[in-house]
Amino acid sequence: MPADFAIETAGLTKIFRSRWSRKEFCAVDGVSLQVPRGTTFGLLGPNGAGKTTFVKMLLSVVHPTAGQALIYSRDSSVPESRRPIGYLPENHRFPTYFTGAGMLDFYAALSGVSAGDRARRIPELLELLGLADWGDVRLAKYSKGMLQRIGLAQAIIHQPSILILDEPSDGVDPVGRRHIRDILHGLEEKGTTIFINSHLLVEVELFCRDVAILHRGKVARTGSVKELTMGKGYKVSAPGEMSDNVRSALGAFASGVAARDGVVDFQFGTREEANRAIDLLRAEKCEVESMIPTTSTLEEVFIATVEG
């Protein structure tokens, strides 16, 4: 029976010890996460929060001090468990004497892709990533955005079922980011589990279904993007020409009032209060511009979490 989770960690901890001063630094502190199969998961956190160390422990590049990381229920320290993974590191460095096609052929061979499959997959991926005319050009002549795209091609050339991406849109222009997002959506629809470590919160909010926020090595918050950004109230907007009496009556039970461009926004804590405000406005022959549930951006949630 297939494992329910593509990635699972239990109490994962990494303590670095200085050889000279004998001081200890806990980079990752008892992190327990579960990433369901076929989902998109974002790992967020300020610099130094432990994100990269966490990813390196998933890949067994760094060995945990305590706890365990599992890939499809198998310990990630077992080499065979990591075969389903494709990985794009941050600040990757491919040998610049390779051509784009040559680099893909080399890394595909390392991943066990047959010569016949490499001959078929490489042109397909170059076309998919918008690099069809650059396959025979040395990487030394690639822009940063092009290197990022060829790096993504390297990560998926062996058709992994888990894709771990560290800042996948770094150095890519807005059109390129949209292109990469579309490619990842296509992989997700085919069942690929995508795990993203990124500082680009707007990109994470647009793409990821679930996120975890690391702060000082610990999980400070986790949940679906929809749940985390959902507001706790409603905003009712009305034209600013309303009488002082109406404005005063609404302000008496509104939790916030703000004026902008000839419109007044009233914030209410519940749907009942928002409907009461609408009834009052209509009774006074005032128009209602809108009534919408309030939401936060992922950036606002992130800042509130790490500062709070």
N, C-alpha and C positions, 0 to 999 in steps of 0.2 A: 504494500500500500504506500503511495507516495507521501512524503512528508508534507505537513500542512504549511510549514514555514521554510522559505528558501534560506533565510539567515536568522539565526537565533543566538543570543548571547545571554549568559547567566553570570552575574557578578564579575564581569570582565574588568580586570584591574591591571594597571601597569605602573610600577614604581621605578623611577630611574635613580640610581645611586651614583654620586660623584666619587671617582676613584681617589681624588686628592683630598677633598674636604670631608668626605664621608657623609655629606648631607643627602637627604632623600627628597625627591619631588614626585608627587603622585599625579601623573598625567591623565590617567583614566581611573575613575574611582567607583568600582562596583556597578558598571553599566549593564543593565539587563534590557534587551530589546528583542522584539519579534517582528520580522518582516515577512508577511504572507507571500506565497507564490503568486507571480503574475501582477504584482502591484508596483507602484512607483513610490519610493520612499526618499525623503530628503533629510539629511543630517546637517543641522545648522549649529552655529556657535561662533562667538568672537574668536579672534586670534588667540592661540594658547589654550583653547577650551579642551583640546584633546581629540579633535576630529580625525586628524591625519594619523595619530597613533592608534586610534580605534580601527581605522581602515587597515593599517599595516598589521594589526593583530588578526583581523579577518583573513588576511592573505598569508599569515604566518611569516611575514617579514620580520615582525617583532613578536617575541614570545611573551605571553602574559605572565605577570607575577602571580595572579590568582584568577579564578574563574575559567570560563570556557566559551569558545566560539564554535558554532555548529553551522555547517553548510549542508542543507538537506538532511539534517539529523546526524551528520557525520562530523567528527572533530576536524576542525580546519587545519590542524597540524599534520593530518594525514594527506600526503601529496595528491592522492587520487580524488579526494573530496574537492579539490580546487579546479579540476578539469572543466567543470561547467561554467567557470568564471571568465569574463572578459574584463580587462582593466585599463582605464586611461588615467595615468597619474597626472597630478598638477606639475607644471614646469618640466614636462617630459623632454628628454634629449635623445633624439634619434640620430644615428650617424649621418652627417650631412653629405657624405659622398654617395649615399644611396640615391637612386631615383625613387619617385613615389611608388611605382610598380615594383621595383626591386626590393624596397623596404617591406612592402606588404607580402611579397613572396617569401622573404627571409623569416618574418615573424609567423606567417602562416605555417611554414615548414616546422618551426619550433613548436607550434601548437598541434602538430600531427596531421595537418591537412594534406591530403594526397596531391600529387602533381596535377592530376586531371582536374580536381576540384579547385586548385589554386588558379589554374588557367581560366576557369570559368568565373570564379568569384571576383578576382582582381578587377577585370574590366567593369563588372557590374557595380562594384563598390565605388570605383573611381567615377562612374557615371552618376551614381546615387548621391555622392558627396560633392558633385559639381567640379570634379577634378579630371574629367575625361581627357582634356587637352594637356594635362600636366603629368601624366604617368611616366613619361620618359625624361622629365626634367629633374635635376638633382635637388634634394631637399634644401640645399644651401640657398636656393633662389626662391624658396617659398616664403610667403608672408606669415606673420604669426597666426592669423586666422586660418590660412591654408594648412599650416602645421597642425592646428587643432583638429581640423577636419580629417586629415590623413591619420591623425592619432586615433580618432573615433573609428575610422575604417579598420585600423590595426586591432582595435578592441573587439570588433564584431566579426572579423573575417572568418573565425572558426565557429560562428553561429552559437555563441554561448547562451545558456538559459538564464544566467545571472550576469548583469552588466553593472560594474562598479565604476563610477565616473567622479573624478576629483576636479571640480571647476571645469565642466565640459564646454562652457561658453566663453572661457577666458580669452580675451583678445579677438573675439568674433564680433563683427558689426551686427546691427539689429536685424538686417535681412538674413545674415548667416545664422543668427540665433534662432530665428523663426524656422529656418530650414532644418537645423539640428533638432529642434523641438518636434517638427513633423516626422522626422526619421525615427525619433525615439517613440513617438506615439504609435507609429507603425509597428515597431518592435513590441511595444506593450500589448497591442491588439493581438499579436501572435503568441502572447503568453510569456514574454521575457520579463523577468524581475529586474527592475532598474533601481539602483541605489546611488543617490547623488549627494556628494559633499560639495556645498557651494556657498559663496557669500552673496550671490545674486538672488536676493530674496524675491524680487519680482518674477524672475524665471522659475524659481521653486514654486511660488504661489500659482503660476500659470500651469505648471506641469505636474507637480507631485500631488498624490492623493493623501499621503500621511507624512508627518514630519516628527523629528525629535530635536529638541534644543538642548545642546550640551553647554554647561557653564561650570568652569573650574573642575572639569573632569567628571561631573555628575549629570545625569539626566534631570534638567530643570523642568521640562514640560514635554509632553508628547500627546499626539492625537491627530485626527484628520484636519486638513487645512480648513475645511468647511466649519468644523466645530470650533477650532481655535479663533477663527476670524468672525464668528457669529456675534452680533451685538446683543445687548440686553435692553432693548427699548425701541422706540419709533420716533421718527422725525416727521412732523407735520409742517408743511410750508404754505404760506399764504401771502398775498400781495401786501405791501407795506402801507397801503392807504387806509387800513382798518382804523377804527376809532380808538382813542386812548382807553375807553371803557372796555372794549373787547380785548385789547392788548393786555390790559391789567388783569382781566378775568382769566385769560389763558396763562399769563405769567404766574398766577397764584398757585397753580398746581403743576406747572412745567418745571422740569429739572434743569433746563437751560434755554436761553433765548439768544439768538444771534441774527443780525441783519446783514444782508448782502444784495447788492444790485436791485434794490426795490422790492426784495422779498424778505420776509421774516421767517426764520426757522425756529420752531418750538420743539424741544426734546422732551419726550415723555417716557416714563419707566415701564409702562404696560400698554397693551393693546386697548384695554378698556379706557385708559386715560386719553389715548390718541383719538378714539372714537367719540369720546365726550367732547374733545376739543373741536372735532369736525362738526358735531351737532351744534355746538355754540356758534361756530363761524357761519353755518348755513342759516341758523335762526336769525342772525344779524345781517343776512344777505351778503356775506363775504365769500369770495371765491376760495377754493382750496387748490393750491398748485399741485401738491402731492402728499402722499403718506407712504413712507418707506421704512423698513426695518433698518436700524443702524448696524453697520459692520465696521470692523477694524481691518487694516491691511496686515499682512504677515509681518511686515517691517515694524509696525506699531506693537504687535504682539511680542516680537523678538526683543525690541528695546525695553518694553515693560518687564519682560522676563529677566533679562540679564542685569537691568538696573534695579529691579525690585528684589 
